[in-house]
Amino acid sequence: MTRWLMVGLTCVVTFAFAAAALRAADDDPVRVKLERAKATFQAAQEKYQANVTGWLDKREAAARQAGDKKVVDQVKAERQTFTDTGELPKTAPAALKTQFVSARSALEAAYQSAVREYTKAKKDDEATALETEMSEWQRTTVAVREVGVKIGPGVTTPFCWVPPGKATLGSPAAEKDREDYEGTAVTIDF
């Protein structure tokens, strides 16, 4: 009888510790908020991919209806590029471009906020782990994004986000339309 009591007590204690550990992980408001942001981003990304696929489907259907093989081939190539690299065709509507950019920006802000909160709470290991996770996430999602900022009626200035690493800025010397005053390309690390 004593043996069964000890086994039962051991099971109860083990269960209590396991439940406490799970509850501690769920009670971390910073982690919970970040996980919600990740879920929101995932849903937005799926919607974005469905919208891009729908837009490509409509273009292909219109080209087929018109019997324009050249455009059908172009749309098929654009679809393959989007599938392989996530790169949106240049002819895509601006609404599609901004849809992904805004979702990505929201998740980046959530990561940065979580790192700040962990740093304030003196949880440096968690903050470092999140920075590493964020860097990996940024590296594996679409590498470059363009955002246009309206500065006046009909005038938009383009900005480009580039992930950490090497980037080439400027115009290569062999570029066809490069002016002499533009200088040549420079590769930088950041």
N, C-alpha and C positions, 0 to 999 in steps of 0.2 A: 504494500500500500504506500509506504514511504517513497518507494522508487517511482511509482506512477505520479505521486504528488510532485516530486522533483522534476520529472519529465514535463509535466503540465506547467509547472512554474517556469521552467526554462523556456518553453514555447511562448508563454505569455510575455516574458521579459524580452525575448528576441523579437516578437511581434511589436511590442511597444517601442523598442529602439528603431525598428525599421519604419514604423509609422511616423515616429518623430522626425526621422531623417527625411522622409518624403514630404512631411508637412513643412519642414524648414526650407526645403527647396521651393515649395509652392508659395511659402509666405514671403519670399524675397520680392518685394514690389518692383524693384528695378528690373529683375529678370522677367517677371510677369508682363510688365509693360513692353519690354523688348520683344518678347514672344508674340504679343498681340500685334506689334508693328510688323514683325516678320510674316505673320499670317495675313495681314492686310496687304503687304507687298506681294506675297505669293498669289493672292486672289487678283490683285491688280495686274500682275504679270500674265496670269492665265487669260484674263479679259483682254489685255493688250495683244497677246498672241492670236487670240480668236478674232479680234478686230482686224489685225493685219492680214490674217488668212482670208477673212471675209472680203476685205478690200481687194486682195489679189484674185480671189475667185471671181468677183464682179468684173474686174478688168479682163481676165481671161475669157469669161463668158461673152463679154461685149466684143472682144477681138474675134472670137470664134463665130459669133453671129454675123460679123462683118466679113468673115473669111480672110482675115489679115494674119497670115502665118507668121510674118515677121514680128508682130506685136505679141502673138501667142508664145513664140520662142523667147522673146524678151521677158515676158511675165514669168515663164517657167524658170528662166535663169535667175530672175530676181527672187523667186520663191525659194530656189535652191540656196542662194546666197543667204537669205534670211534664215533658213533652216540651219545652215552650217555655222554661220557666224553671228546671227542676231542683227545683222546690219540691215537697216531699213532702206528701201530704194529711195533715191533722191526725189522721185516724183510723188512720194507719199504725201498725203495731206498733213498739214501742220498739226492738226488735232491728234493724229496718231503719234507724232514725234513727242509732243508735250505730255501725252498720257503716260508714257513710260518714264520720262524725265521727272515728272512730279512724284510718281510712286517711288522711284529710286531716291530722290532727294529726301522724301519723308523717312525712309528707312535709314539713310545716312544720318539724318538728324536724330533719330531714335538711338542709334549706336553711340553717337557723340554724347548725347544726354546721359546714357547709361554709364559711359566711361567717366563722365564728370561726377555723377552721383556716387559711383563706387570710390572714386578718388576722394571725394568729400567725406565718405564714411570710413576712410582709411582701409579700404579693401583693395590694396594695390594689385594683388595677384589676380583678382577678378577683373580689374580694369585692364591689366595687361593682356589677359586672355581675350577680353572683348576686342581690344585693339587688333590683336592677331586675327581673330575671327572676322572683323570688319575688313581688314586688308585682304584676306582670302576671298571674301564675298565680292569686294570691289574688283578684284583681279578676274574673277570668274563670270561676272556679269558683263554686259556690253561695255567695251573698253573706252570708247570715245562717244561723247554726246555733244550735240550742238544745241544751244539755246539762243534764241533771238530776243533782244530787248528793244521794245519800241521807244524811240527817243523823240519822235515827232510824227506828224501825219505822213504816212507812207514811208517812213525812214526806220529801218530796223538794223541794229548793230549785232552781228553774230558774236557769240562767245563759245568757247570750246572747253570742255572739262577733259583733262588728261590724267589718268591714274599715275601713282608714284612709279618711278622708273626712268628710263631714257626716253627722250622726245627730241625730235628734230624740228627746229623753228626756223622760219625764214624761207627764202627761195633758193633752190639748188641753182648752181651756176649754169647748168644746161637747160633750165626751164625756158620754154619758148617765149613766153610773154614777160619775162623778168626784165625789169629796168635796171640800168647800171647803178642807180642810187639805192636800190633795195639791198644790196649786199648779198652775201651767200648764206647758205643754211648753216646753222649752228646746232650741234647736238649737246644737250644738257642732261644732267642727272638731277632728279629731285624726288 
